[in-house]
Structure formats: structure tokens, C-alpha cells
Amino acid sequence: MKIKYLDLQAINDSYGQPLLDAVNGVVKSGWYLHGCETEAFEAEWGDYCGARYSVGVGNGLDGLKLVLQAMKIMYGWADGDEVIVPANTFIATALAISQVDLRPTFCEVNQDDALICCDEIYLQGLVNERTRCIIPVHLYGQTANLQKIYEFASKHKLQVLEDACQAHGAKCSYKGQRTCVYSFYPGKNLGALGDGGCVTTDNQEVAKLVRNLANYGQNIKYVHDYQGFNSRLDEIQAAVLRVKLRRLDADNKRRMEIAGFYQDNLPGNEKYEQNTQLTDVRSEKIANQLDLKNDGTNVFHIYPYITNSRKDMQKYLFENGIETQVHYPIPCHKQKAYSMYGNVFLPNVEYLAAHELSLPNSQILTDEQVNYIVKTIVRYFDLNEDYVK
Ligand SMILES: *Cc1c(COP(=O)(O)O)cnc(C)c1O
């Protein structure tokens, strides 16, 4: 059996003729930017997210940059002011900060869920007189602890920007005003056929300013209030996203189902240890897993498996037809691009970078494929009884 990590061709095929019709419709319309598809998608996505305002942008990175630049203007932040961001995220979260001349303060994550550490004492230690904002990243599709983050932020007069680029449709119990950025990169839970992104917010001023900045800093044509950017969600992508949005909840549900099967049947989960005759010998060899919630607050963009023998395990799975990935092998503060952070030490982030292995998970995987993945992993551990030292 051959299982790709992500089979985009099969995923997009599964939407059938309506997806092709959506593209065709735009091609034939003669209108490709700032049109009715984008406007309709913005409204539908805003509704879906329960946000008051929704602004389509070119991609996730742009969305993050545009919000930070808007906040910089609104609140009078200076170049070099600081933004707290977890170090185990896709580099875009950090780049967005740097590219609007702010400074990332890389922070630690929780051991049990890989999300931004919300320990108040710890976070307080990162705040100084130049700290302006904190960016929780809803990593792997899990909603971060927003209650704690927003409370902490309001206590220290910080803004909050949520990087929701991996968490389309993840439930959230926090009821306050939020600003979120989404990416519609093809591999995301809601993916375009190219680049796309959206900023959703309950803050009217943020929405207005993001829209202005994304359109060359103009509200009126050829009248420029700011040195803006060019960042657009185009009509073809918007039309595609409208078709795919109708199935997002069902697609996410399937991902949760697969994740549940992994959780129930893969070695290393507590449930596995309780329900089977896992030998003591074996349990020592198998790493503890993250405590992944499966109650709708996690849309399992990525299924992270924690292993003490990642290289070997990845090779074994590959030889048995199963493609996996690593999210992320080098944390932001260890990248050459951020070499000035060379002496920052974040043990949980670094542990994850060394032990995480992402298993295939998408709406089109069959029960047979998921079974095969689990069986192959169990066989791997059976064959490697004395692997971990
Ligand atoms: C995908 C992603 C981004 C960036 O999205 P692009 O559309 O590729 O620019 C930002 N943050 C996180 C956490 C992501 O996963």
C-alpha cells in the first residue's frame, strides 16, 4: 500500500465538478480581483468564524504582517517593539513580526500539548516596557488556551493576534473580541488552488486598516494614506474556497475520526497502555504522547506522533509505503535566519523539534489506509524491542 502524506490531487478531485465550475465561472466572468466572489467568500468565512469583520488577503504571512502593521499604526508602536511568539511554529509567524520591524520574543510551549506556555510567572518574565503583543499559534489545529492568554494580555496591556493558519473551524469557548489570521495554502484544512489568506476580527479599526494596507494604503483610488502592501485574495481562489467551505465541517469531522483512531490504537497513548497488555519493557521504549483534545477544539491539521526513534521510524514507514513529515525540525530560534537568538534555550520546544513525526491525516484517507498505518507502526515497535537506549 502507498499512502502519501498529503494527496492534494485526490483531495481536490473529491470536490468534483462544482470546483471546476467555480474556476470556469471566474475565467469566463472577465473579473479577477476585488470582485463578487471575494466579497461573498469574505462574508461567508466571517460568518463561519463568528467574526464581525473579514478581510481576504494574499496569504497567511501577509495576513499576520498586515495586522501587526495596522496595530503598529493604531497604537503607535515603535520599530523594535516586542512581540511574544512560541518558537515551535512555522517560520511565517516570526517573519511577520520581523518584516514590520518589530522584534520576536521567542517563548516556550507546554510539554503536554505543544501550545504556547500560559504559565503566568513564566510569561511575565518575558514582558518588558517594549512588549506590545502576544501571538498564540493554534498549532496542529488545536485551539490555544485563549482565556488565559487574553487575561494575561489585558493585565499587561498587550494586544493579542491569533495565528489560526492551522486551525480552520476549531471550536473555541472564549467569547471576547478576537483577531485571527488564516492561511488557505493548498495543504491547509481549507486550502485554495494557490495562495490565499484571511483576517477575521471583531475590531472595526483593525479591519479597516488591514483592508487599506492590503490595497496599497489607499481607500480612494490613487490617494495613499499609508505606505501599504499589495495583498489580495483573488477571485479564482475565493470561488474555490466557497465550494470547499461547504464541506469543511464534514472534512474536519473525518480528520477527528482518524485522529481518534490513532489515539485509541497507537502505542504511547495512555488508553493503549490501559486497554492492552503493553509490556513494561515496551512502554519504556515508546515516548509519551501529547495530550491531544478530540472534542472539536482540535481540527487535527497535523497529527503529531512523539517518538524516541524518529529517523528509524520514518525510514521504516517510508519503506512500507507511508509518507510522513516533521513539524518542525528546527525551531525558529535555532534557524540561521534568527542566529542572533543563538543562546536562547527552550527545552520543550527543542524536545518537540527532535521527537515529533507527523502521520498522514486528511479527509480522504480510508479506514483501510488508517488501519494499515497503525498496524505498521505497531509492527515497527515489535521489531525494534531493544531500540531505545
Ligand atoms: C501556513 C502557516 C502560515 C503561513 O501561511 P502562508 O499562507 O503560507 O503564508 C503561518 N503560520 C502558520 C502556523 C502556518 O501553518
The ligand as a Gaussian input file, in Angstrom:
#p B3LYP/6-31G(d) Opt

LIG

0 1
 C        0.762000      28.007000       6.899000
 C        1.100000      28.837000       8.070000
 C        1.387000      30.216000       7.962000
 C        1.595000      30.945000       6.667000
 O        0.668000      30.781000       5.705000
 P        1.030000      31.106000       4.170000
 O       -0.300000      31.184000       3.538000
 O        1.881000      30.001000       3.665000
 O        1.746000      32.406000       4.144000
 C        1.567000      30.939000       9.133000
 N        1.519000      30.353000      10.330000
 C        1.294000      29.029000      10.467000
 C        1.241000      28.443000      11.842000
 C        1.093000      28.226000       9.344000
 O        0.903000      26.927000       9.499000

